Amino acid sequence: MDPTVRFDARDGFPVVTFGTGPITPADVLVLLDEEDGPQRPEGQTTDRRRAAESEQGGEDVEDGLLTRLVGFRLYSVQFGLDHVQLRFETDASPHMPVLNCDALPRLRTPDGSLASGEPGYADAFIGLIEEDVTAVVEAAGAGFVVVLGGTKVVLDPSPEEVFGEEIAMLSGFFDGSSWIWRPGEEPFEHL
């Protein structure tokens, strides 16, 4: 069953449902294959929502800013010498999020995997323009994944691919929300 996206009238952010209820990180993890992260024993999870739910007795808690991207479409890809910047928009919201990746993500397409510097990498990224974000996942020790159409944008750099104090930053929300991912912090504790 495919996820359904509607936009909350109060704040313009997408609300994703899967079947009859909200999509959970467990639902989204089925989008990942073995190459995208470590395998976890049945029932074990490391994502922020589940950890917060168990600590707070099962309450539904914010899963981080990255989840706000679901339902937005990619409208711009900008390449710099050592980074790539993804800009998103939607007709249903005034927010215009920007994901700046200081470590270059890998792309997992239906035809295979592409890394920065490989033939077709830039073309594959540009081909994602106008695709909607259908899912996102953050997992400890595995970085994060943004799913655009049938392609996974995987940000899980090796220590050699991290050149500064930041791995990525998400900003561009009208409420001023932003998030910076750094080496040694969730979900990049392994760096």
Summary of the structure (lengths in Angstrom):
residues: 191
radius of gyration: 15.9
end to end distance: 35.6
largest distance: 48.9
contacts: 530
relative contact order: 0.18
helix: 16%
strand: 34%
